[in-house]
Amino acid sequence: MEHILKALCTYNYVHVKGIDLPPKTSQIPEMKIRKDDIRISAPKDWDLAASILSNMANNGPIVMISAAAGVPHYFYANFARYLVEHGAHAVITYDYRGMGQSGGNKKRWADLRMKDWALLDFVAVANHFRHIFPKKELVGLGHSYGGQALGLSGISDQFSRYATVATMSGYWRDLDTPYSVWFKTQIIGRTLARVLGYAPKALSVGEAFPGPVLIDWANWIRQPDYFFSDPDLPETKRYEDVQLPLLSVGLHDDPWGNETAIDKFMSRYTNAELRQHWIAPSSSGAIGHLGYFSRKHEVDHWPTVADFVLSGKWPGTA
């Protein structure tokens, strides 16, 4: 399959509101970066949209980026390109079922569950990516829910290391704005999900939520143990099987991922080689729950995660 990617020579970046992406061009002379938009077959007959950026001249690892809930995969396009520019052989981003370009048939949304993103989609993408690049080291990066998916997936042993950004327990009382979260998820979100069958974009970061997915999330947010007390999610036992180097990055101005919420969740990775690192806003501006992947933080903050993902270098070490 690598010879197929070598034949690709075009960028097909799409515009993302609030993010400046590289201009659409058919030739990037300074770097031999390729972009391939693909579809991945996942269990329960669902096709997932994914994009692969690659540079065949690079000897670095292949990197799988798993998104936060409600965030389209192209949100991470700039950071994916940054990783390839700094040595990654290839980087894949993707949309979970029911989201973005993996939206599928809305008539089937009634059967979706949020756990499917970790148990089915995360696994399908990892397996497909490894099939394309079987000789390359696989590493991962999860943003918010994408860091939760690792433990549920049961395939942590396929990764050499993993980084999480703003991955936390969503229990509403642990958050900095608990009553706002409760109102949006338990009152507005639940009502719209039941009446419309989905939650509009206004309640999400960038995409509409399938109703059953939002209701799953709202149920977890109500529980002090988040989804660890969900009787329909026995896969939470898999967290103790995660034994890889795991970097947890927290953001000091994130109202969701505060120290209490991050500590509570990451403590579930009991057997991982876990280290936490906290980033404060700098001259590049506010960060928040989503802002880390904005290009304005490329100089000040991106190397923290990129160095670990690409080479295993822990923050603060020589």
QUIWODA-V854483 format. One line per field, one symbol per residue. ss: DSSP state (@ for helix, = for strand, . for the rest). phi: phi as a letter, one per 30 degrees, with the letter a starting at -180 (. if undefined). burial: 1 if it has 24 or more other ideal C-beta (glycine too) atoms within 12 Angstrom, else 0. Layout:
ss->???
phi->???
burial->???
This chain:
ss->.@@@@@.........=..=..............=========...=========.......=====......@@@@@@@@@@@@@....=====.....@@@...@@@@@@...@@@@@@@@@@@@@@@@@@.....======.@@@@@@@@@..@@@..=====......@@@...@@@@@@@@@@@@@@@@@@@.==.@@@.....==@@@@@@@@@@@....@@@@....@@@@@@@@...=======.......@@@@@@@@......=======..=..=.....@@@.@@@@@@@@@@@@@@@@@.......
phi->.dddddddbbcbdcdceibcceddacbcddbcccbbcbccdceihbccdbbccbbdddcddcbcccdddicdddecdddddedddckddabcbacdeichdceidddcddcdbddddddcdeddddddddddbdccdcbbbbcheddddedddibdddcdaaccbhcbdcedddddbdddddddcdcddddddddciacdeecbdabdceeddddeddddddcechddcdddbdddddedddbddbccccbdcdddddddddedddddddcddcbcbcccebddjdcidcdeddddceddbdeeddddddbiddeicd
burial->000010010010100100101100000000101111110101000111111111110101111111111111111111111111111111111111111111110000100111111111111111111101100111111111111111111111011111111111111101100000100111011101100011100011111111111111111111100111000010110110010111111111011111111101111110010111111000000011111111101000111111111111011000
